[in-house]
Amino acid sequence: MGTPVSASAPAVPLLSVLGETIAAARAAGRTDLVGRLETAADRVRDPRRRIVIAGQLGQGKSRFVNALLNVDICPVGDDATTAVPATLANGEQAHAELLLTDPYGGGETRIPVPIEQLPAIDARTPLAEGRRVLRVEIQLPNPLLADGIVLVDTPGVGGHGNAGATTVLGIVPAADAVFVLSDASTELTEPELVFLRQVRELCPTVALLLTKTDLYPHWRQVHEANVGHLHRAGLDVPIIPVSALLREHAMRLQDAQLGSESGFGVLYQFLREQVVARDQAATRAAVARDIQSVAEHLALALGSELVALRDPNQGAAAIRELQAAKTAAEELHRRTAAWQQTLADGITDLASDVDHDLRDRLRGLTRTGEEWIDDHDPGRHWDAISEWLTGTVDSALGDNLLWTHKRAVHLAEQVAEHFTHVGAVDLPDVKGGLNAEDSQTGTATLADLEPDIGFASKLLVGMRGSYGGVLMVGLASTFAGLAMINPISIGAGVIVGGKAFRDDKQARLARRRAEAKNAVRRFVDDIAFQAGKESKDRLHRIHRALRDHYSGVAERSLRSIEDSLRAAQEAANMETARRTERCAVLERQLRFVAELRRYADTMQQPIAAPVRGALGTVSG
């Protein structure tokens, strides 16, 4: 079963230990365990760390990405320039592809895009030919990207017609870290704090980058104020002041002083210690759990056979115990009534509750908006209404997403309780089901309100009403011997004209309010329609993840018990001459399994120092 590794030597390469463990599982005929270990080996072999760059509109995300990579690749401008998410990874040469999907099914397609055309790419680009644009994937030869970093530049959150927060939050669950950018012009706003809280709940590694410090001399006061805001909000998020412009000058001039003032040195330290080292620790812990689980499965069969060989009486008792365990495991695997019923009922209840929560939040926003419209003139405040509605809908959808995550974790724990007879069971990562990079919730826009009539039209309305008053009173006054145009008729015209103007004004205001309410309802209906579809898809992914995870747990448990029972039965019938030889083989294999267990325990200890790769070479 391979050469045992020393548990006291954690410096043994992780892939080497995984290779020996895979060989041991393959020799035992456990192909189910081999597949699980090979997946872990692929993760170790390709340790890419995905970092999402997010923030409100106009915070300098694309310029920050360019400065971080020291290359001019993302479009930069005063207006919204990043229209679709862009993924930047390492490649031998600069290359870009547009990832598209058919809204009616048919999978995803890739279309090569010249690098110089990237600034013109948006959701309605002619290259898509009517298909939905998911993201742009860019490959670059770059030292930072070569070290395993993958950057995701996201569209700005907020603003009329821009990406919703849920579009960005759909990318966050698959991220290893998230950088939320906020420029130093003002303190953190309430929408930014809400967005930070939502991101923090979906990703454990989050940093707030205070950008554009070169433009605002008062950035230190803003920094201190933001620290207070985060503390009061209960958000344990570090703040890193950075300047992309100073970074660009420092790299061009090779000026170490400018590089230090840009703040990117602190940023690279954060990447090394909080992203790379933490991801390495998480990978080691996950691999350690896999190795420990495989060692326990292998030890069960080996130990049962060894007991039966050494003492036939104890072997007979072990066989009876294994038969009882097999009966219970077969019952669980064959009918799976208990845990699958819990899972099915839980998913049904979760779908109903999530849909009700979503509709309740959106209906509450609609009522609040309509009440506000009843008290104000929507024509004068339509931009403010649009901004408020977009922001509150984003927050509501984000909170609904987080609530879904919490309920899914609780459901996973409930299902895991059915597997207590097989020992501790790892909970599946339900965040994978939340991930939705093709989210289109944020694409709904609030329709423009028809503007009020101009001054000339209002004057004509007043004149038309006053004409009727002048004519009516003037004709009546002629019977008294007065001229048609006299002070009385003119006064009557002013009174009637003023009333006609006021009545028309009230009618126009009522009409604008009705149009505004209809526009708000249509906007919320569009959001509810899209969010409802994505919520159902999200729950389907979570359902499949939980079902596959616990089905695998049940199958592996049954397979281990079956192998143990068969080995013990064969050992009981084995000839005396072969017993000694077989015992020696089993003892050697069990020592190897014990070494694997001790090594797995050692791997889960804290790492003494973070690994320094290309991050250390380009941070100066």
Buried (B, 14 or more C-beta within 10 A) or exposed (E): BBEBBEBEEBEBEBEEBBBBBBBBBBEBEBEBBBEBBEEBBEBBEEBBBBBBBBBBBBBBBBBBBBBBBBBEBBBBEEEBBBBBBBBBBBBEEBBBBBBBBEEEEEEEBEBEBEEEEBBEBBBEBEBBEEBBBBBBBBBBEBBBBBBBBBBBBBBBBBBBEBBBBBBBBBBBBBBBBBBBBBBBBEBBBEBBBBBBBBBBBBBEBBBBBBBBBBEBEEBEEBBEBBBEBBEEBEBEBBBBBBBBBBBBBBBEEEBEEBBBBBBBBBBBBBBBEBBBBBBBBBBBBBBBBBBBBBBBBBBBBBBBBBBBBBEBEEBEEBBEBBBEBBEBBEEBBEEBEBBBEBBEEBBEEBBEEBBEBBBEBBEEBBEBBBEBBEEBBBBEBBEEBBBBBBBBBBBBBBBBBBBBBEBBBEBBEBBBEBBEEBEEBEBBBBBEBBBBBBBBBBBBEBBEBEEBEEEEEBEEBBBBBBBBBBBBBBEBBEEEEBEEEBEBBBEBBBBBBBBBBEEBBEEBBEEBBEBBBEBBEEBBEBBBEBBBEBBEBBBEBBBEBBBEBBBBBBEBBBBBBBBBBBBBBEBBEBEEEEBEEBBEEBEEBBEBBBBBBBBBEBBBEEEEEBEEBBBBEBBE
